[in-house]
């Protein structure tokens, strides 16, 4: 079974001190570093998604959306957390780049060559994705559910996710939804790279 690791949106703006900080968002970094190290050692492809929003987008409150400005292209807030160690060969995929594009799912993210991550995974013959990162109740959830809808098995790295929890319990509800849809839970203790 061909598998890939997807590290979702571990960016400064989603970590403590950022424009849209997730509580303890930076706690996923050391855990994801271990997943990435194991995946790289086994030759598993690794993808790191990033929100890469324009300054003006309907995703932001000033233009009718729900969120404060965050992860604006080229800003320090859009950079990956400085302690995140992406192995050589990790492919960065970008999402939310249009003025009307929310960009929740990494499956819709674009590689530098313009292909979507989903199309790339299919071309590579990937049948399972391991997903961790930020935030559980938005981009991680959308990525896992889109993978499952596309017929790709998904494993949720439950020790490497944190939630925004706009409403209390959103993260727990998102985990329940992903597992109910067919995602499998895993932690470093039972990760098979």
Number of C-alpha atoms within 10 A of each C-alpha: 6 13 23 21 24 28 29 26 30 29 26 24 26 27 24 15 12 17 17 18 20 21 16 14 25 24 16 20 22 14 20 27 18 13 24 25 18 16 21 19 11 11 13 18 21 25 22 21 28 28 28 23 26 21 14 15 21 18 23 20 13 13 13 10 14 11 14 12 20 24 27 20 18 11 12 14 21 23 19 21 19 10 11 17 16 19 15 8 11 18 17 18 26 24 23 25 19 15 15 16 14 18 22 21 23 32 25 21 26 22 17 11 7 10 13 18 23 20 13 14 20 13 9 13 13 18 17 19 24 25 29 32 30 28 25 29 23 18 25 30 25 21 26 30 23 18 23 19 12 13 12 21 19 26 23 24 24 18 17 25 28 24 26 21 18 10 7 10 12 16 21 15 14 19 21 12 15 25 17 10 14 15 23 15 18 17 15 15 7 9 14 13 18
